[in-house]
Amino acid sequence: AQKITQTQPGMFVQEKEAVTLDCTYDTSDPSYGLFWYKQPSSGEMIFLIYQGSYDQQNATEGRYSLNFQKARKSANLVISASQLGDSAMYFCAMRGGDAGGTSYGKLTFGQGTILTVHP
Amino acid sequence: DVKVTQSSRYLVKRTGEKVFLECVQDMDHENMFWYRQDPGLGLRLIYFSYDVKMKEKGDIPEGYSVSREKKERFSLILESASTNQTSMYLCASSFQASRSPLHFGNGTRLTVT
């Protein structure tokens, strides 16, 4: 079974500062992928960034980067130069195979972290 | 742009009613999913489908069923709605490639009274 844990129910950051949102995971699958999504108050789910378990480098997408520490089973999201529009709920998610290798792409989500950016 | 469309943004139903939530995607994705989102619990997978007429139970299938008669359409059915099924329901779709993200609809907020 896969499990994603986000231990920070809420985080606060000052505008223009960097913030790290924590995510730890548990899986027995040797091959897996990690995703981060943003959900603003409007409710839409916005895909931010992806990290494959065998990727050689940490993923980056603009102001988003993923601090992937495989041995620690952590995949923290780093947002640089925070903006007011970054205030939202953030979800970490994992895709992996079950014992039979038939995940068919389903994602397991964490509980989410609410990020508030202060001006 | 990928578009995943859920038929209703808000629904109010009575206990015991049969409820249909419809989802359509326009990107020829093989996979489709139904999640429910509740505060403090994140998103939990109800059912998913990896091909027409194929379906698999997710983590919380009890009280729900699904139908996928066409590739672009995935329906969630609450056979007899109960108050504990009051929630936000999110439909998503994706390709089967491992790096393919899920694309979500805007959600249906269902209230069962």
Interface residues (C-beta under 8 A of the other chain):
Chain A: I4 Q6 P9 S31 G33 F35 G43 E44 M45 F47 Y50 G52 F91 A93 R95 Y104 G105 K106 L107 T108 F109 G110 Q111 G112
Chain B: N31 F33 Y35 G40 L41 G42 L43 R44 L45 F48 Y50 E56 G58 M88 L90 A92 S94 F95 Q96 S98 R99 S100 P101 L102 H103 F104 N106 G107
